[in-house]
Structures are given as C-alpha cells and as structure tokens.
Amino acid sequence: MILSYHPCFEADKNRLCAGREPGTDDLAAMLAADAIILPQGCYESLYTMARSNCKHVFPNFDAKFKYKGKIGQIQLFQKINVAHPKTETHLNMDAFSMHYGDSPEKSIFNFPFVFKFDWGGDGDHVYLIQSAENFSKVLQTARKYENSGQKGFIIQEYIPANNRSLRVVVIGRTIVSYWRIQRDTDHFLSNVAKGAMIDYDTDPDLQKTAIKSVKDFCSQTRINLAGFDILFSFQSKVKTPLFLEINYFFGRQGLGGSEGFYDILTKEIMKWIESLGLSLQQ
C-alpha cells in the first residue's frame, strides 16, 4: 500500500497533515504502508514519524532536518568536502563578540563580503557588506532579531560571478539546470524573485561540471528533491563549482511553472515507486 500526504499525488491511501501535528491515525497508516510520499513543505514531526515507521519515504529530507538553516548547510558542505565560499558561522551575537571583541571590522574577510541570517529565502535577509558602517548596522539588526528569538548568521566571502548564479534542481533522477542572470546593477543577488533573467543555454560545459558535482553530493547525502545554488568565480582560471545554498522549497519558474514542476514530480515519484518493486493498487 502506497500512502500519500502530498495533495497533488493520489496514492492507494491519502491523508493530509497541513496545520496539525501527526497523530495516532497517521502512525497506524504509516505502519501499514509499503512506501510514503510526503509534501515538499512537511513538518519535521511528520517526516520523523514516517522515517521511523516505514522503510521507503519520498522525498529524503534527512539532510534538511539534520543540517538546519544556512549554518547547518555550511556544516554539511564541510562534512562532504565540497567546494564552497569561505564562510564563518556564528550561532549568536555573544559568540561573534567573543571572537572579535570590539573590532568586528577585523573579520577575516575584506570588504565587500556577504552577511546572511540563518533563515529566509529568495535572497531575503542577505546583505552585501561594503564598509565598516554597513557591518555595524547589520550587526545591530542581528541583535534586534536575537531579542525576538531569531538568532544565528554566517559571514561569507564575496564571489565575483558576473551577476549570475546557476540553479541545479534535483527532482528524483531528473536534473534541470539554468543560469539566473541579474541585469539590474542595484541588486547583487541573482534570484529570479529579485528580477534575474533565466538562461538555459549559456556555458553548457560549466553546467555539466556543476551537475556532476551536485549528483556526487546527492549520492552521498541521499537528497532527491532540492534546488542547489552554484557560483563560478569569473576571476578564477579553474572553473570550480562553488556550493552556495540548498533550497528544499524552491521557485518553479525555471521548470515551467507549477504545472511543469508537478508533471516532473509525479513522473519521478512513479519511477521511485517502481524502483522499489511496488505499484499503486488502484
């Protein structure tokens, strides 16, 4: 029996867990299931229950919940030993102050560098720091967030990438890559949400190199549903793909919108079920 919690994938048994924690009925359904399909934005509690009570769960979010936030992703990059921008992680302002004292401008990075809070997506809560004054202001913001319960940030070297980043989307065994090119000089971020243009065709060799790196990374982490942000430094002679972020919930414009995304997702779920030697009973 295939159990689905995904509202867009109909299986042998279908349940929803939106806006609630999983309960005893969910546990009973999972214990009876041969495989479970979860939504992209599922709670950790639902994922933990599914993984603990069924051998086969799609997608695999082990890395998402073990290495949380941007700080966790840097720890994962370090563990797997993939190339990524030089990065400092700070769990809170006290830890940062203990490291730098009264001279935060003496960070290991020269201006400009990038400051990212541990949360947020689509380029939100990401700042290009170009001066000591900029840095002081964003640290004040960090203290305000911390007072409200949100803490943690990373400081990262700025990679000159010609205002573009490569998005590599992994959906099961399907991989789609495309450049996001920012033509607005007022924005240093190359997110589509910030006005970047999508380009599927430029530098195919670099795209192949990045795809290979992402495939190798996913084979080690078992990630099978995510959008990876990759940078290439235009100043470097050796074009090494640098892992920037993992997006477990990502934009779909480069995939043909929601319709295109769900078409790929449904096909890949069916392939995954078949690879297990299972099939839908309906």
VMD Tcl script that draws the C-alpha trace (Angstrom):
set ca {
  {0.00 0.00 0.00}
  {1.30 3.43 -1.00}
  {0.41 6.23 1.41}
  {0.46 9.85 0.21}
  {0.43 13.03 2.24}
  {1.03 15.07 -0.89}
  {-2.12 16.93 -2.00}
  {-1.12 16.64 -5.66}
  {-0.24 12.94 -5.72}
  {-3.05 10.43 -5.38}
  {-1.97 7.04 -4.00}
  {-3.71 3.99 -2.51}
  {-4.39 5.87 0.72}
  {-4.35 9.65 1.02}
  {-4.06 11.83 4.09}
  {-3.28 15.48 4.79}
  {-1.32 16.82 7.71}
  {-1.40 20.55 6.97}
  {-1.74 22.76 10.03}
  {-1.56 19.92 12.54}
  {0.87 17.53 14.16}
  {0.69 13.84 13.15}
  {-1.32 11.62 15.49}
  {-2.21 8.00 16.19}
  {-4.23 7.62 12.98}
  {-1.20 8.75 10.99}
  {1.01 6.27 12.84}
  {-1.39 3.41 12.05}
  {-1.48 4.38 8.37}
  {2.32 4.58 8.19}
  {2.80 1.19 9.84}
  {0.56 -0.35 7.18}
  {2.31 1.41 4.28}
  {4.98 -0.02 1.98}
  {6.02 3.49 0.93}
  {5.11 7.05 1.91}
  {5.01 10.21 -0.22}
  {5.39 13.46 1.72}
  {4.79 17.07 0.65}
  {7.70 19.38 -0.06}
  {6.94 21.53 2.97}
  {6.24 18.81 5.54}
  {6.84 19.33 9.25}
  {9.84 17.68 10.86}
  {7.46 15.76 13.16}
  {5.66 14.22 10.15}
  {8.93 13.34 8.47}
  {10.39 11.80 11.62}
  {7.29 9.67 12.15}
  {7.35 8.50 8.54}
  {11.08 7.66 8.55}
  {10.78 5.83 11.86}
  {7.88 3.63 10.78}
  {8.30 2.98 7.07}
  {11.34 1.81 5.14}
  {10.62 3.84 1.99}
  {9.90 7.60 2.18}
  {9.99 10.19 -0.61}
  {11.48 12.77 -0.58}
  {14.56 12.09 1.54}
  {14.85 15.04 3.93}
  {17.43 13.52 6.31}
  {19.96 16.26 5.48}
  {17.34 19.01 5.64}
  {16.42 18.28 9.24}
  {19.86 17.21 10.47}
  {21.68 20.22 8.99}
  {19.22 23.03 9.53}
  {19.39 26.54 8.19}
  {22.28 28.18 6.39}
  {24.64 27.33 9.27}
  {23.71 23.66 9.01}
  {24.24 23.69 5.25}
  {27.77 25.03 5.66}
  {28.45 22.22 8.15}
  {27.16 19.72 5.59}
  {29.33 21.21 2.82}
  {32.32 20.89 5.13}
  {31.47 17.31 6.05}
  {31.08 16.21 2.42}
  {34.11 18.35 1.50}
  {32.58 20.16 -1.46}
  {33.91 23.48 -2.69}
  {32.04 26.48 -1.28}
  {32.81 30.13 -0.49}
  {34.93 30.65 2.63}
  {32.47 31.06 5.47}
  {32.30 31.87 9.17}
  {29.28 30.63 11.14}
  {28.07 32.37 14.31}
  {25.30 30.89 16.43}
  {24.58 34.21 18.17}
  {25.96 37.69 18.81}
  {27.70 36.64 22.04}
  {29.72 34.04 20.14}
  {30.58 36.62 17.50}
  {31.62 39.20 20.12}
  {33.78 36.68 21.97}
  {35.62 36.04 18.72}
  {36.07 39.63 17.55}
  {35.63 41.73 20.69}
  {35.18 45.41 19.98}
  {36.66 45.22 16.47}
  {34.12 43.37 14.32}
  {35.51 45.08 11.22}
  {38.61 42.89 11.63}
  {36.74 39.90 10.22}
  {38.85 37.52 8.14}
  {37.15 38.85 5.02}
  {38.00 42.06 3.23}
  {35.20 44.30 2.03}
  {32.98 43.51 0.31}
  {31.70 40.34 1.93}
  {28.27 38.76 2.35}
  {26.22 38.58 5.55}
  {23.35 36.09 5.77}
  {20.94 35.42 8.57}
  {20.36 31.73 9.27}
  {16.86 31.85 7.84}
  {15.00 33.24 4.84}
  {14.78 32.51 1.13}
  {14.67 34.26 -2.26}
  {17.57 36.45 -1.17}
  {15.78 37.86 1.87}
  {17.98 38.64 4.89}
  {21.13 38.63 2.74}
  {23.37 41.71 2.66}
  {26.44 42.80 0.72}
  {28.68 44.46 3.30}
  {30.90 47.11 1.72}
  {32.06 49.11 4.71}
  {32.51 49.07 8.50}
  {29.41 51.26 8.74}
  {27.34 48.72 6.77}
  {28.63 45.96 9.03}
  {27.79 47.84 12.22}
  {24.22 48.42 11.05}
  {23.58 44.79 10.12}
  {25.03 43.64 13.47}
  {22.57 45.95 15.23}
  {19.81 44.29 13.21}
  {21.15 40.91 14.29}
  {20.84 41.91 17.96}
  {17.24 43.04 17.38}
  {16.36 39.72 15.78}
  {18.06 37.88 18.62}
  {15.99 39.76 21.18}
  {12.88 38.43 19.41}
  {14.19 34.85 19.44}
  {15.76 34.59 15.96}
  {19.50 34.07 16.04}
  {22.42 32.87 14.02}
  {24.17 34.17 10.91}
  {27.03 33.49 8.56}
  {29.71 35.74 7.09}
  {30.91 34.68 3.67}
  {33.46 35.80 1.12}
  {32.01 37.62 -1.85}
  {32.42 35.65 -5.07}
  {32.61 37.84 -8.21}
  {30.39 35.80 -10.50}
  {29.38 38.31 -13.20}
  {25.97 38.80 -11.61}
  {24.82 35.28 -12.20}
  {24.32 32.00 -10.35}
  {23.45 28.53 -11.57}
  {20.38 26.80 -10.20}
  {20.57 23.00 -10.36}
  {17.24 21.39 -9.49}
  {17.11 17.75 -8.42}
  {13.71 16.01 -8.64}
  {14.23 12.31 -8.16}
  {16.54 11.31 -11.02}
  {15.66 14.34 -13.13}
  {18.09 17.26 -13.05}
  {17.36 20.67 -14.57}
  {19.92 23.48 -14.64}
  {19.70 27.11 -15.68}
  {21.50 30.38 -15.09}
  {19.87 33.25 -13.24}
  {21.37 36.47 -14.56}
  {20.88 39.78 -12.76}
  {20.90 42.74 -15.14}
  {19.87 45.31 -12.52}
  {23.10 46.74 -11.12}
  {21.24 47.87 -7.97}
  {20.96 44.20 -6.93}
  {23.94 41.96 -6.24}
  {21.68 38.92 -5.81}
  {20.78 36.85 -8.86}
  {17.46 35.46 -7.61}
  {14.53 35.37 -10.01}
  {12.47 36.92 -7.20}
  {14.87 39.88 -7.34}
  {14.49 40.32 -11.09}
  {17.08 37.94 -12.51}
  {16.54 36.51 -16.01}
  {16.60 32.76 -16.74}
  {19.09 31.39 -19.29}
  {19.22 27.67 -20.06}
  {21.85 27.68 -22.78}
  {24.95 29.69 -21.85}
  {28.17 27.87 -20.88}
  {26.89 24.30 -21.19}
  {30.27 22.90 -20.11}
  {30.08 24.76 -16.80}
  {26.53 23.49 -16.34}
  {27.71 19.90 -16.91}
  {30.51 20.38 -14.37}
  {28.06 21.70 -11.78}
  {25.54 18.93 -12.46}
  {28.23 16.30 -11.90}
  {29.19 17.90 -8.58}
  {25.55 18.05 -7.48}
  {25.00 14.41 -8.49}
  {28.03 13.33 -6.46}
  {26.82 15.38 -3.49}
  {23.33 13.89 -3.67}
  {24.69 10.37 -3.90}
  {26.41 10.93 -0.55}
  {23.58 12.80 1.18}
  {20.63 11.00 -0.50}
  {18.98 14.34 -1.25}
  {16.43 13.77 -4.03}
  {14.33 16.94 -4.02}
  {16.11 20.30 -3.81}
  {17.37 23.30 -5.74}
  {21.10 23.95 -5.44}
  {22.61 27.39 -5.95}
  {26.07 27.23 -7.54}
  {28.57 30.01 -8.22}
  {31.55 30.18 -10.56}
  {34.14 32.90 -9.91}
  {34.93 34.72 -13.15}
  {38.32 35.68 -11.67}
  {39.43 32.08 -11.26}
  {41.16 30.30 -14.15}
  {39.97 26.92 -12.86}
  {36.18 26.97 -13.01}
  {35.23 25.11 -9.86}
  {31.51 24.99 -8.95}
  {31.05 26.55 -5.52}
  {28.08 25.33 -3.49}
  {26.20 28.32 -2.12}
  {22.89 27.05 -0.73}
  {20.43 24.18 -0.77}
  {16.79 25.15 -1.27}
  {14.37 22.43 -0.24}
  {11.46 24.63 -1.25}
  {12.34 26.40 -4.49}
  {10.88 28.57 -7.21}
  {9.33 26.84 -10.23}
  {9.56 29.45 -12.95}
  {12.61 27.78 -14.49}
  {10.78 24.45 -14.50}
  {7.78 25.62 -16.49}
  {5.84 26.91 -13.50}
  {3.88 24.76 -11.05}
  {2.37 22.70 -13.87}
  {5.80 21.79 -15.20}
  {7.15 21.07 -11.73}
  {4.27 18.78 -10.75}
  {4.49 16.95 -14.06}
  {8.16 16.12 -13.37}
  {7.49 15.36 -9.70}
  {4.62 12.96 -10.42}
  {6.66 11.05 -13.01}
  {9.64 10.81 -10.68}
  {7.52 9.57 -7.77}
  {6.09 6.85 -10.03}
  {9.62 5.87 -11.13}
  {10.71 5.78 -7.49}
  {7.77 3.50 -6.55}
  {8.55 1.19 -9.48}
  {12.24 1.06 -8.49}
  {11.14 -0.40 -5.16}
  {9.26 -3.20 -6.92}
  {5.97 -1.66 -5.83}
  {2.95 -0.31 -7.70}
  {-0.24 1.56 -7.00}
  {-3.11 -0.79 -6.26}
  {-5.78 1.46 -7.72}
}
mol new
graphics top color blue
foreach p $ca { graphics top sphere $p radius 0.5 }
foreach p [lrange $ca 0 end-1] q [lrange $ca 1 end] { graphics top cylinder $p $q radius 0.2 }
display resetview
